[in-house]
Amino acid sequence: MATQQTQTLGRLLLTPAVALLFVWMIIPLGMTIYFSLLSYNLLNPGMERFIGLENYVYFLTDPAFLASLRNTLVLVGSVLIITVVVGTLVALLLDQAFVGRSIVRLMVIAPFFVMPTVSALVWKNLLMHPVSGMFAWIMTSVGLEPIDWFAQYPLFSIVLIVAWQWTPFAALILLTALQSLDEEQREAALMDGAGAFSTFLYITLPHLARPIAVVILIETIFLLTVFAEIYVTTGGGPGLQTTNIAFLIYSQALIQYDVGGASAGGLVAVVIANILAIFLMRIVGRSLEV
Amino acid sequence: MARRDSASRVFVSTLAAWAVGFLIFFPILWMVLTSFKTELEAFSTPPSFLFFHWTTENYATVQERSDYVAHAMNSLIIAGGSTLIALLIAVPAAWSMAFAPTKRTKDVLLWMLSTKMLPPVGVLVPIYLIFRDFGLLDSRTGLILVLCLGNLPIVVWMLFTYFKEIPKDILEAARMDGATVGKELIYVLTPMAVPGIASTLLLNFILAWNEAFWTLNLTTSEAAPLTVFIASYSSPEGLFWAKLSAASTLAIAPILVLGWFSQRQLVRGLTFGAVK
């Protein structure tokens, strides 16, 4: 239906967005590549010199890199698993008939709207505090030793906080998908003597495949860059136990002022994200109709 | 949904659903309750759930000591400004891709989304240095710029998804009747597009309000929005639980209400219409 006129107009309207995004992508990326080849520390201005790939060698062989890569993968992986599994269970539950659906729905999705700095501080102080936190009180009430969460299980504590923030997202998307499931199909299966479990396995789960893929895509984009939760709770520690790649590069750049090293690290992060992106984009690209 | 549910089954579901809802909501509820306690009660064990001395003094102290209103204004201006500018750029783009698609439209869309896969931390150094040289550090203008460009791909995608659903037949009918492109835009398309634009605006405002990476790294005091204001309570000397809770409640309340209102659009918007 597109005439010559609308084609031209279309191109004209698209240009600003494409141009701006291109500039936004290419200039910082170009600078990062350039800086990554320099020995450049903000504490020694005027001492920049070209050192080739030395920053990369240094960054990639730094034990901190492997630790943070591991932490990043553990964080993203476990949050994805928890949010998808718990989100599915919550969605299945909320899809039942019960009294007060709309109120429960509001309660369940609320954490998604809480800003990361708030949820991190509330969890750290009010819930996970080893002396006066709610969890410590529950543990002592039932006669157990309270856990010092951020000292004993630092990464797990971060996973818990981030999973709490993202489970509502998964639950909301999956609940919406469940509500579009053909009810008759499910009832027919039950009639034919299929158990609740096999109905779930053969009818409900396939129906949820695409929404789950979408949830994984969106969450991965955001989980790879988890920063505020670490910044306000552990500061990456103890040691390197909660340092993810985002936090490692941040500390190199703005705490050690090592621009060269941080830039090399930044590019490594870009490469890792894009390896994941290739897989994810394929899924989205396939289900995309233009 | 005509389902034959026995009364006992409804009872069990109700009980389970409320328990799960309460469990997930508990941290927020606990934060709000704590904000009305005195510092002493906030820290005491065993914790008091409802029977404590209710007070609103924490809210007054938070405003007095750390100027909540100034930070909230920063949040409002930064989130609002970046969302509006992103819309101004994205509406024409999404429009053209939805209504005048070319062979490359799909590639352009995927490319835009792929820029979102560029982790902010990968470009933190250059952005920081550019901002330093142009005097944009700790300025609202700088943050508006970064958040606007950072969210632009998502805005374009959301709008594209909404625009795609506007039936093309109506357009063709208008054109048959002799409407020019301009008239078509103003009288036929715009009224149908407004709900989608409004949802996109709302969702991006929420995302920008809660964004913490750039705000923490590019501001210190002048332009610091609520995300940074709250983070300042993480220092040991800021550890007053009741005040922390009051500040947190104030920081999330507006966005929580906004989010509750827009939950249905949230699903369509954030999943680009892939889930309905």
Interface residues (C-beta under 8 A of the other chain):
Chain A: M1 A2 Q5 T6 Q7 L9 G10 R11 L12 L13 L14 P16 A17 V18 L20 L21 W24 M25 I27 P28 L29 M31 T32 F35 V90 L93 L94 Q96 A97 F98 V99 G100 R101 I103 V104 R105 L106 M107 V108 I109 A110 P111 F112 F113 V114 M115 P116 T117 V118 S119 A120 L121 V122 W123 K124 N125 L126 L127 V131 S132 M134 A136 W137 T140 S141 W164 T167 P168 F169 L172 I173 T176 A177 S180 E183 R210 P211 V214 V215 I218 I221 L224 T225 F227 A228 Y231 V232 T233 I245 A246 I249 Y250 A253 L254 V259 A262 S263 G266 L267 A269 V270 A273 N274 L276 A277 L280 M281 V284 G285 S287 L288 V290
Chain B: M1 A2 R3 D5 R9 V10 S13 T14 A16 A17 W18 V20 G21 F22 I24 F25 P27 I28 W30 M31 T34 F43 S44 T45 P46 P47 I89 A90 P92 A93 W95 S96 M97 F99 A100 P101 T102 T105 K106 V108 L109 L110 M112 L113 S114 T115 K116 M117 L118 P119 P120 V121 G122 V123 L124 V125 P126 I127 Y128 L129 I130 L149 L152 P153 V156 K168 L171 E172 V181 I206 W209 N210 A212 F213 L216 N217 L226 T227 V228 I230 A231 Y233 S234 L239 W241 L244 S245 S248 A251 I252 I255 L256 L258 G259 W260 Q263 L266 V267 L270 T271 F272 A274 V275 K276
